[in-house]
Amino acid sequence: MSAEVERVFAVWFDNLDRWVVRSSIIDAKALPTGWRIVRVGNLVRRFSDRIRVEPGARYKMLGVKWYGDGTFHRETVPGASLSAAYVTPVLPGAFIYNRLFAWKGAFAVVPPKHKECFVSGEFPQFTVDEEQILTEHLYLYFTCPATLKAVSTASVGSAAVSRNRFKEEAFLAFEIPVPPLATQRVILSEWRKARQAIAASENESAGSKLR
């Protein structure tokens, strides 16, 4: 009778797509030691503060770029031109996404520089329980290619793919693997190093073309 041998291994940020949940039946034993399966609704809280639109006021409206490329000041518009009666102030540090283009990776963490902006209901924001999962880690998970396939499947709308929306109910119902906080910090550290290396390489390449 053979003895069962326990094995411990590390998973880095570029392996996260291995742990995308593809069904409602999850074998937690398949995850690395210390990881948990958690429903997103148990990790975040919707930020839904709203203010009434004043026709004479002007509003800096925020957008979320595709492919996890961050937020941007989309336009400044007078309240009289907005069709919505209410807008939501942007909350720095919040997890945000574009319901219409979530399948294109329109997820982000709101930076402090956009604190004076607003969003419509198409851009839900969430505060994250960072005693369980770091906001940047949640962002990183939802921008993984395999995760985006699952997001596309969960999005609903008209026949045109570009009109499909990833509704809050679907987002909150996602069950995702959550590593220990120490592991999350290592993953994020390696991710930042990789981004810095890419940026340095791109700057070097641009500089060489100018010489």
C-alpha positions in Angstrom: 0.0 0.0 0.0 1.7 3.2 -1.2 1.8 6.3 1.0 0.4 9.5 -0.3 3.1 12.2 -0.5 2.3 15.9 0.0 3.9 18.3 -2.4 4.3 22.0 -1.9 4.9 24.4 -4.8 4.8 28.1 -5.6 2.6 29.8 -8.2 3.7 33.1 -9.8 1.6 35.8 -11.3 2.0 34.5 -14.9 0.5 31.1 -13.8 -2.7 32.6 -12.3 -4.8 31.6 -15.3 -4.3 27.9 -14.2 -6.7 28.7 -11.3 -9.6 30.3 -13.2 -12.8 28.8 -12.0 -14.6 27.1 -14.9 -17.5 25.5 -13.2 -19.5 25.7 -10.0 -17.8 22.5 -8.7 -14.4 23.3 -7.4 -11.9 20.9 -6.0 -10.1 22.9 -3.3 -7.6 20.1 -2.9 -6.1 21.0 -6.3 -5.0 24.4 -5.1 -1.6 25.1 -3.5 -1.4 24.9 0.3 -3.0 27.8 2.1 -5.2 28.9 -0.9 -8.9 29.2 -0.5 -11.9 29.3 -2.8 -13.9 32.5 -2.0 -16.9 34.1 -3.6 -16.1 37.6 -4.8 -19.2 38.9 -3.0 -17.5 37.9 0.3 -14.3 39.9 -0.6 -15.8 43.3 -1.7 -18.4 45.8 -0.9 -20.2 47.9 -3.6 -19.4 51.7 -3.3 -22.7 53.2 -4.4 -22.6 56.8 -3.1 -24.4 59.0 -5.6 -25.0 62.7 -6.1 -27.8 64.4 -8.0 -26.6 65.9 -11.3 -26.9 69.7 -11.4 -27.6 71.1 -14.8 -25.2 74.1 -14.3 -22.3 72.0 -12.9 -19.5 70.4 -14.9 -18.4 66.8 -14.3 -15.1 65.1 -15.0 -16.2 61.7 -16.3 -13.8 58.7 -15.8 -13.3 55.9 -18.2 -11.5 52.5 -17.9 -9.2 51.4 -20.6 -9.2 47.9 -22.2 -6.6 45.3 -21.4 -6.1 46.3 -17.8 -4.5 49.6 -18.9 -5.9 51.7 -16.1 -8.4 54.6 -15.8 -8.4 57.9 -17.7 -10.2 61.2 -17.7 -12.6 60.7 -20.6 -14.3 64.1 -20.8 -15.7 67.0 -18.8 -19.4 67.6 -19.5 -22.0 70.0 -18.3 -24.7 68.4 -16.1 -27.4 69.5 -18.6 -26.0 67.1 -21.2 -26.0 64.0 -18.9 -28.9 61.7 -19.4 -28.5 60.2 -15.9 -30.1 61.9 -12.9 -27.2 60.8 -10.6 -23.5 60.2 -10.9 -21.1 58.4 -8.5 -17.9 60.1 -7.2 -14.7 58.1 -8.0 -13.2 56.5 -4.9 -9.3 56.3 -5.0 -8.1 52.8 -4.3 -11.4 51.2 -5.3 -11.7 48.3 -7.7 -13.6 49.5 -10.8 -14.7 48.0 -14.1 -16.6 48.9 -17.2 -19.7 46.6 -17.4 -19.9 47.0 -21.2 -16.2 46.1 -21.9 -15.2 43.9 -19.0 -14.7 41.1 -21.5 -12.0 43.3 -23.0 -10.2 43.6 -19.7 -11.6 46.9 -18.7 -10.7 46.4 -15.0 -8.6 48.9 -12.9 -7.7 50.2 -9.5 -8.6 53.9 -9.2 -5.5 56.1 -8.7 -5.4 59.1 -6.4 -5.0 61.5 -9.4 -8.6 60.8 -10.5 -10.2 61.6 -7.2 -12.2 64.5 -8.6 -13.8 62.4 -11.3 -17.3 60.8 -11.6 -18.7 57.7 -13.2 -22.1 56.5 -14.4 -23.8 53.3 -13.4 -21.8 51.5 -16.2 -18.7 51.7 -14.0 -19.4 49.9 -10.7 -16.8 50.5 -7.9 -16.0 48.2 -5.0 -14.0 48.5 -1.8 -11.9 45.4 -1.1 -11.4 43.6 2.2 -7.6 43.7 2.2 -7.5 41.4 5.2 -8.4 38.7 2.7 -7.2 39.9 -0.7 -5.2 42.9 -1.9 -7.0 45.2 -4.4 -4.2 44.9 -6.9 -4.2 41.2 -6.7 -8.0 41.1 -7.5 -7.3 43.4 -10.4 -4.4 41.2 -11.6 -6.6 38.1 -11.4 -9.5 39.6 -13.4 -7.1 40.7 -16.2 -5.7 37.2 -16.7 -6.6 36.0 -20.3 -8.3 32.8 -18.9 -10.4 34.9 -16.5 -11.5 37.2 -19.3 -12.8 34.2 -21.2 -14.9 33.3 -18.1 -16.0 37.0 -17.9 -17.1 36.9 -21.5 -19.1 33.8 -20.9 -20.8 35.4 -17.9 -21.6 38.6 -19.7 -25.2 39.0 -21.0 -26.8 41.3 -23.5 -27.9 41.5 -27.1 -26.5 39.4 -29.9 -23.7 41.9 -30.6 -20.8 40.9 -28.4 -19.9 44.6 -27.9 -23.2 45.2 -26.2 -22.8 42.4 -23.6 -22.6 43.5 -20.0 -20.8 41.9 -17.1 -23.4 42.7 -14.4 -22.5 43.2 -10.8 -24.5 40.0 -9.9 -22.2 37.9 -12.1 -19.1 39.6 -10.8 -20.1 39.0 -7.2 -21.0 35.4 -7.9 -17.6 34.5 -9.2 -15.7 32.1 -7.0 -12.0 32.7 -7.1 -8.8 31.2 -5.6 -7.3 33.4 -2.9 -3.7 32.9 -1.9 -2.4 33.9 1.6 -1.6 37.6 1.8 2.2 36.9 1.9 1.9 35.0 -1.4 -0.2 37.8 -2.9 2.6 40.3 -2.0 5.2 38.1 -3.7 3.1 37.8 -6.8 2.5 41.5 -7.0 6.2 42.2 -6.4 7.2 40.0 -9.3 4.5 41.6 -11.5 5.8 45.1 -10.7 9.4 44.0 -11.5 8.2 42.6 -14.8 6.4 45.8 -15.7 9.4 47.9 -14.8 11.6 45.7 -17.0 9.2 46.0 -19.9 9.0 49.8 -19.5 12.8 50.1 -19.3 13.2 47.9 -22.5 10.6 50.0 -24.3 12.4 53.3 -23.3 15.7 51.9 -24.4 14.3 50.8 -27.7 12.7 54.2 -28.3 15.9 56.0 -27.4 17.9 53.9 -29.9 15.5 54.8 -32.7 16.1 58.5 -32.0 19.9 58.2 -32.2 
